[in-house]
Each structure stands twice: as structure tokens, then as C-alpha cells.
């Protein structure tokens, strides 16, 4: 068997934190690799139960990890200890799996598997989903064999890291690709509004959106069909608010079919995490994006800026996200269906439906190149 064939026959280990933003691209890559006859295993943390269903139970490996928050010495020591345990676990896992390559999708849970791969001499890659590279990936970037990016020019004036980088886009799930086949169509009698706060929810959506809807005139409220994801603790009050306004609304803590609901919407109000932005672009839906304000690297602000610059979104900072502002934006867009359609087309223009295939090709190229040495 040739070295390249041996690389293709071996499994690939994907390392991703247990949130949708990390696991959804990993899921998409796993599907693309499976189409090439390559099995993917997943190294993740304990939060993956909600989002890791695309992986077989025997291919999911929980690795100890922790996120560094603040500069408290005790917390920093605990994080370092957990990452050390995770590194030992990952080193042993690689010995058992003997993967052709290891790819990390960002976040601190990816550090132990990717570092273990570097130390074992296993080909390693990282994928960064954001317009600003994350801190874990910045740590790993000098050590890995290759880097996949979602946006161009992520590394600015760093020629060494830029030389490792390949623009692939952010892989999207099969459900997103299916939703992308649904054309955007306005409805004179309906305005379908989808509201969510990312995979972990956002209280501000529960605080602001119902109040904004209450400020709209009665005729527009009668046109609204709202689908809103809220946190469990906000469920009752948001449902009660919409019932009091006599607005058609479906309010739940989680929607497993979010891509289909995105495709069915005329306007999306959400955070601007990497997966959300990638899915809005792939499906092509207009949005009002409210970046998470306290992110260390302001990645959501940069992500939202990409869609805003394309003409596909309005970016509103959280301190400006008031009921009055949101009501004005919704009313203005509702009165301009041609503008909504143009925003949908603009968002679609920056989407990359083939990102998973591009990334799978890069993974196998790096694995084969190393195997032939």
C-alpha cells in the first residue's frame, strides 16, 4: 500500500469544543471525509451532548480541558492542571487511533489534542471560523502543519503564518446546504422573524425583542410570525409577552432544525458567532446582528462586519440595541421588501457552500504529503 493510500485509510481526529459554533463545522467536515471513505473521530469536552449527535458514540472521546478566564492565580493553576491532564489523555488517544491527521476547530478544548499531535509527529491543522483568529488558535498556529481560514488576510503582516494559511470558508452542515436551496421570497401578508442568541442563548434577546414588538403598530404586529429561541429561565415571560400582544409566536429553548427555520424567515435577529454568520451567508437571509460585547478578541463584531460590508446585514452594538432602535429597524425593513430581498442576495454572495469539501481536501493533502516523507 502506498503512503498516500495508508494516510487515506487511517482515521482523522477532529478536536472541537462542545458548542455549536465549534461542533457544527466539525460535523460538516466529518461528512465530507466520510464521502471520501475516511472515518472521523471527535475529541471534545463534556458539553457536546446537545450538538454531537452526528458522531457515532464509539467515535466520541471526552478530553479534559478548561478555558482560561481572567488572571486569578488559582483559576489559572486549575486551568493549567486540567489542560495537562487533557494532554496526557490526548497523547494516549493518538497512540490508540494512529490518525492520519488531527484538526482543531478553535477553543481551549482543542489545545491538548493538537499539541499532542505536534509532539507525536502527526500532521496537524487548525481551522479558524472567525474574522479575527482566536487565542487558542494563535497559540497553536506556529506549531501546526497548515491553517484553514474562513476569511482572507486573517494574519495581516505575518508572512510565516500567512504562508501556512489556505482560505476554505467555514464548513456548514448538510441541513444548511439543504436550506440554501430554498429561495428567498417575500410574502405581502407575512413577515417571518427569527430570533436567537447563539447556541447558548442570550438574555438580551428576551429583554429587548418583545418590547420592540410592542412598539410596532398593530397592523405590522398582525403580519408578524415570530420564532424565538430563549433560555429556559426566560421562556415563560417571553411567551407571556407575545400572548399579551396577540402576536403569532413560537418560543422554545432550542430548535434542532434551525437552518430550515432560518430559510423560512424574512429577517433574522441574532448574535454573530462564526457559525451563525456562515449559515446566514450560505442560506442568504437578511439579518440584524448584535455582537457579543465582552469577547476578548471582538470576533463577533468582526464577523458581523463582513456581512454588513456585503450589504447583507445591519450590525448593532449591544449598547445601541434598544427596543426603540429595533422597532424602527424592523418597521423600516418591513416597509421595504425589495431591500430585504437585496440584503438576502448580498448575504448569499459571501457564502461558501463548498467549504467542507475544501477543508477535507486540505486535510487529506497535508496527511498524504507527510505520509510520503
C-alpha positions as CSV (number, residue, x, y, z in Angstrom):
1,X,0.0,0.0,0.0
2,X,1.3,3.4,-1.0
3,X,2.0,6.0,1.8
4,X,-0.8,8.3,0.5
5,X,-3.2,5.3,0.5
6,X,-2.3,4.5,4.1
7,X,-3.0,8.1,5.1
8,X,-6.4,8.0,3.4
9,X,-7.3,4.7,5.1
10,X,-6.4,5.9,8.6
11,X,-9.0,7.9,10.6
12,X,-8.8,11.6,11.2
13,X,-9.3,13.1,14.6
14,X,-11.3,16.3,14.9
15,X,-10.9,18.4,18.1
16,X,-13.7,20.8,18.9
17,X,-15.2,22.4,22.0
18,X,-18.7,21.4,22.9
19,X,-20.7,24.3,21.5
20,X,-22.5,24.5,18.2
21,X,-20.0,27.1,16.9
22,X,-17.2,24.5,17.1
23,X,-19.0,21.3,16.6
24,X,-21.1,22.2,13.5
25,X,-18.1,22.8,11.3
26,X,-16.5,19.6,12.6
27,X,-19.7,17.7,11.8
28,X,-19.6,19.1,8.3
29,X,-16.0,18.1,7.8
30,X,-16.7,14.6,9.1
31,X,-19.4,14.2,6.4
32,X,-17.1,15.4,3.7
33,X,-14.4,13.0,4.9
34,X,-16.9,10.1,5.1
35,X,-17.7,10.8,1.4
36,X,-14.0,10.2,0.7
37,X,-14.0,6.9,2.7
38,X,-12.3,8.4,5.8
39,X,-13.7,7.9,9.3
40,X,-13.6,10.9,11.6
41,X,-13.3,10.7,15.4
42,X,-14.2,13.6,17.7
43,X,-12.2,14.8,20.7
44,X,-14.3,17.2,22.7
45,X,-15.4,18.2,26.1
46,X,-18.4,17.3,28.2
47,X,-20.7,20.0,26.8
48,X,-21.0,18.1,23.4
49,X,-24.1,16.1,24.3
50,X,-26.5,18.6,22.6
51,X,-24.6,19.0,19.4
52,X,-22.5,15.9,18.9
53,X,-25.3,13.6,17.6
54,X,-23.8,13.4,14.1
55,X,-20.9,11.3,15.5
56,X,-21.2,7.6,16.5
57,X,-20.9,7.1,20.2
58,X,-17.8,5.0,19.8
59,X,-16.0,7.8,17.9
60,X,-16.5,10.5,20.6
61,X,-13.7,10.9,23.1
62,X,-14.0,13.3,26.0
63,X,-10.8,15.1,26.8
64,X,-10.2,17.2,29.9
65,X,-9.9,20.9,29.3
66,X,-10.7,24.3,30.7
67,X,-11.0,27.8,29.4
68,X,-8.6,30.5,30.8
69,X,-10.7,33.3,32.2
70,X,-9.2,36.3,33.9
71,X,-5.9,36.3,35.8
72,X,-6.8,34.8,39.1
73,X,-3.8,32.6,40.1
74,X,-6.0,29.8,41.5
75,X,-8.1,29.7,38.4
76,X,-5.1,29.8,36.1
77,X,-3.5,26.9,38.0
78,X,-6.7,24.9,37.8
79,X,-6.9,25.5,34.0
80,X,-3.3,24.6,33.5
81,X,-3.8,21.3,35.5
82,X,-6.8,20.3,33.5
83,X,-5.1,21.1,30.2
84,X,-2.2,19.0,31.4
85,X,-4.5,16.0,32.2
86,X,-6.1,16.5,28.8
87,X,-2.7,16.5,27.1
88,X,-1.9,13.1,28.7
89,X,-5.3,11.8,27.6
90,X,-4.9,13.1,24.1
91,X,-1.4,11.7,23.8
92,X,-2.7,8.2,24.7
93,X,-5.7,8.6,22.4
94,X,-3.4,9.3,19.4
95,X,-1.4,6.2,20.3
96,X,-4.5,4.1,20.0
97,X,-6.1,5.7,17.0
98,X,-3.0,6.4,14.9
99,X,-4.8,9.1,13.0
100,X,-3.6,10.4,9.6
101,X,-4.2,13.9,10.8
102,X,-5.6,16.0,13.7
103,X,-7.5,19.1,13.1
104,X,-8.6,21.6,15.7
105,X,-11.6,24.0,15.4
106,X,-10.6,26.5,18.0
107,X,-11.3,27.0,21.7
108,X,-9.2,25.7,24.6
109,X,-10.5,22.1,24.3
110,X,-8.6,21.8,21.1
111,X,-5.2,22.5,22.7
112,X,-4.5,19.1,24.2
113,X,-5.2,17.0,21.0
114,X,-3.5,19.4,18.6
115,X,-0.4,19.8,20.9
116,X,-0.3,16.0,21.4
117,X,-0.3,15.6,17.6
118,X,2.6,18.0,17.2
119,X,4.6,16.2,19.8
120,X,3.8,12.8,18.2
121,X,4.7,14.0,14.7
122,X,1.1,13.5,13.5
123,X,0.1,16.0,10.8
124,X,-1.9,18.8,12.4
125,X,-4.1,21.6,11.2
126,X,-6.3,24.2,12.7
127,X,-9.4,25.8,11.3
128,X,-10.5,29.3,12.4
129,X,-14.1,30.3,11.8
130,X,-13.8,34.0,12.8
131,X,-12.6,37.1,11.1
132,X,-10.2,37.5,14.0
133,X,-8.1,34.4,14.9
134,X,-8.9,33.1,18.4
135,X,-6.4,32.9,21.3
136,X,-6.2,29.1,21.3
137,X,-5.5,29.1,17.6
138,X,-2.9,31.8,17.9
139,X,-1.1,29.6,20.4
140,X,-1.3,26.6,18.0
141,X,-0.7,28.3,14.7
142,X,3.1,28.3,14.8
143,X,3.2,24.6,15.6
144,X,0.7,23.1,13.1
145,X,1.3,21.9,9.6
146,X,-1.4,24.0,8.0
147,X,-4.1,26.6,8.8
148,X,-7.5,26.9,7.2
149,X,-9.3,30.2,7.4
150,X,-12.8,31.4,6.8
151,X,-11.9,34.9,5.8
152,X,-8.9,36.2,3.8
153,X,-6.0,38.1,5.3
154,X,-6.5,36.9,8.9
155,X,-2.8,37.0,9.6
156,X,-2.1,40.5,8.3
157,X,1.6,41.2,8.1
158,X,2.8,37.8,9.5
159,X,4.3,36.2,6.4
160,X,5.1,32.9,8.1
161,X,1.6,32.2,9.3
162,X,0.1,33.6,6.1
163,X,2.2,31.1,4.2
164,X,0.6,28.2,6.1
165,X,-2.9,29.5,5.5
166,X,-5.5,28.3,3.0
167,X,-8.8,30.1,2.5
168,X,-11.5,27.4,2.8
169,X,-14.5,29.1,4.3
170,X,-16.4,27.8,7.3
171,X,-17.9,24.3,6.8
172,X,-21.7,24.2,7.1
173,X,-23.8,21.1,7.9
174,X,-25.9,19.2,5.3
175,X,-29.0,20.8,6.8
176,X,-27.6,24.2,5.9
177,X,-26.8,23.1,2.4
178,X,-30.4,21.8,2.0
179,X,-31.8,25.1,3.4
180,X,-29.7,27.1,1.0
181,X,-31.6,25.5,-1.9
182,X,-34.8,27.4,-0.7
183,X,-35.1,30.8,-2.4
184,X,-35.8,33.9,-0.5
185,X,-39.4,35.0,-1.2
186,X,-41.3,37.9,0.3
187,X,-44.9,37.5,1.5
188,X,-47.2,40.5,1.4
189,X,-49.3,39.3,4.3
190,X,-46.5,37.9,6.5
191,X,-43.1,38.9,7.9
192,X,-41.4,35.9,9.4
193,X,-38.9,36.9,12.1
194,X,-36.4,34.5,13.6
195,X,-34.7,35.5,16.8
196,X,-31.9,33.6,18.6
197,X,-28.8,34.3,20.7
198,X,-26.3,31.7,19.5
199,X,-26.0,28.1,20.7
200,X,-26.1,29.1,24.4
201,X,-28.8,31.8,24.2
202,X,-28.7,35.4,25.1
203,X,-30.8,37.2,27.7
204,X,-30.8,40.4,25.8
205,X,-32.9,39.0,23.1
206,X,-35.5,38.1,25.7
207,X,-35.2,41.5,27.2
208,X,-35.4,43.7,24.1
209,X,-37.2,41.9,21.3
210,X,-40.7,41.5,22.9
211,X,-40.6,45.2,24.0
212,X,-39.6,46.2,20.4
213,X,-42.5,44.2,19.0
214,X,-44.8,46.0,21.4
215,X,-43.8,49.4,19.9
216,X,-44.8,48.4,16.4
217,X,-48.1,49.5,15.1
218,X,-51.0,47.0,15.3
219,X,-51.1,46.4,11.5
220,X,-47.5,45.3,11.4
221,X,-47.9,43.1,14.5
222,X,-50.7,41.2,12.8
223,X,-48.3,40.4,9.9
224,X,-45.6,39.0,12.2
225,X,-44.8,35.4,12.6
226,X,-42.1,35.1,15.3
227,X,-39.8,32.1,16.0
228,X,-37.6,32.9,19.0
229,X,-35.0,30.8,20.9
230,X,-34.7,31.8,24.5
231,X,-33.0,30.4,27.6
232,X,-35.1,28.1,29.8
233,X,-35.3,30.8,32.6
234,X,-36.8,33.3,30.1
235,X,-39.3,31.0,28.5
236,X,-42.4,31.9,30.5
237,X,-42.0,35.7,30.4
238,X,-41.3,35.8,26.6
239,X,-44.3,33.6,25.8
240,X,-46.5,35.7,28.1
241,X,-45.3,38.9,26.4
242,X,-46.2,37.7,22.9
243,X,-49.5,36.4,24.1
244,X,-50.3,39.8,25.5
245,X,-49.5,41.4,22.2
246,X,-51.6,38.8,20.3
247,X,-48.6,38.1,18.1
248,X,-48.2,34.6,16.5
249,X,-45.0,33.3,18.1
250,X,-43.2,30.0,18.7
251,X,-40.9,30.3,21.6
252,X,-38.6,27.4,22.6
253,X,-35.2,26.9,24.3
254,X,-33.8,25.0,21.4
255,X,-34.6,24.4,17.7
256,X,-32.9,21.3,16.3
257,X,-34.0,22.4,12.8
258,X,-32.6,26.0,13.0
259,X,-31.2,26.0,9.4
260,X,-34.7,25.2,8.0
261,X,-36.2,27.9,10.2
262,X,-33.6,30.3,9.0
263,X,-34.5,29.6,5.4
264,X,-38.2,30.1,6.2
265,X,-37.5,33.6,7.7
266,X,-37.6,37.0,6.1
267,X,-35.4,38.6,8.7
268,X,-33.1,37.2,11.4
269,X,-32.1,38.9,14.7
270,X,-29.2,37.2,16.4
271,X,-25.7,37.2,17.7
272,X,-22.9,37.0,15.2
273,X,-20.9,33.9,16.1
274,X,-18.9,32.3,13.3
275,X,-21.4,29.5,12.6
276,X,-24.4,31.9,12.6
277,X,-22.7,34.2,10.1
278,X,-21.6,31.3,7.9
279,X,-25.1,29.9,7.8
280,X,-26.7,33.3,7.2
281,X,-24.4,33.7,4.2
282,X,-24.8,30.2,2.9
283,X,-28.6,30.3,3.1
284,X,-28.8,34.0,2.1
285,X,-31.0,35.7,4.7
286,X,-31.0,39.4,5.8
287,X,-30.2,40.0,9.5
288,X,-29.8,42.4,12.3
289,X,-26.7,41.2,14.2
290,X,-25.8,42.1,17.8
291,X,-22.2,41.1,18.5
292,X,-21.4,39.7,21.9
293,X,-19.8,42.8,23.6
294,X,-17.4,41.3,26.0
295,X,-15.4,38.9,23.8
296,X,-11.7,39.4,24.3
297,X,-10.9,39.5,20.6
298,X,-14.1,41.1,19.5
299,X,-14.5,38.3,17.0
300,X,-18.3,38.6,16.7
301,X,-18.0,42.3,15.9
302,X,-15.6,41.5,13.1
303,X,-17.8,38.6,11.9
304,X,-20.9,40.9,11.7
305,X,-18.8,43.5,9.9
306,X,-18.2,41.0,7.0
307,X,-22.0,40.6,6.4
308,X,-22.6,44.3,6.9
309,X,-19.9,45.3,4.4
310,X,-21.6,42.9,1.9
311,X,-24.9,44.7,2.4
312,X,-26.5,41.6,3.9
313,X,-26.8,42.7,7.5
314,X,-27.2,45.6,9.9
315,X,-24.7,45.5,12.8
316,X,-26.0,47.0,16.0
317,X,-23.8,47.1,19.1
318,X,-25.4,45.8,22.3
319,X,-25.5,49.3,24.0
320,X,-27.4,50.5,20.9
321,X,-29.7,47.5,20.8
322,X,-32.8,49.2,22.4
323,X,-36.4,48.4,21.9
324,X,-36.8,51.7,20.1
325,X,-33.9,51.1,17.7
326,X,-35.0,47.5,16.9
327,X,-38.6,48.5,16.4
328,X,-37.5,51.3,14.0
329,X,-35.3,48.8,12.0
330,X,-38.0,46.2,11.8
331,X,-40.6,48.7,10.7
332,X,-38.3,50.2,8.1
333,X,-37.4,46.8,6.6
334,X,-40.9,45.6,6.7
335,X,-41.9,48.6,4.6
336,X,-39.2,47.8,2.0
337,X,-39.5,44.2,0.8
338,X,-37.2,45.0,-2.1
339,X,-34.5,46.0,0.3
340,X,-34.9,42.8,2.3
341,X,-34.6,40.7,-0.9
342,X,-31.4,42.7,-1.9
343,X,-29.9,42.0,1.6
344,X,-30.7,38.3,1.2
345,X,-28.8,38.3,-2.1
346,X,-25.9,40.2,-0.7
347,X,-25.6,37.8,2.2
348,X,-25.6,34.9,-0.2
349,X,-22.9,36.4,-2.2
350,X,-20.3,35.9,0.6
351,X,-21.5,32.3,1.4
352,X,-19.3,29.2,0.7
353,X,-21.3,26.1,0.3
354,X,-18.2,24.1,-0.6
355,X,-16.2,24.9,2.5
356,X,-16.4,21.4,3.9
357,X,-15.1,19.9,0.7
358,X,-12.3,22.5,0.5
359,X,-11.2,21.7,4.1
360,X,-11.4,17.9,3.5
361,X,-9.2,18.2,0.5
362,X,-6.7,20.3,2.6
363,X,-6.7,17.7,5.4
364,X,-6.0,14.8,3.1
365,X,-3.4,16.7,1.2
366,X,-1.5,17.5,4.3
367,X,-1.8,14.0,5.6
368,X,-0.6,12.5,2.3
369,X,2.2,14.9,2.0
370,X,3.5,14.0,5.4
371,X,3.0,10.2,4.8
372,X,5.2,10.3,1.8
373,X,8.2,11.8,3.6
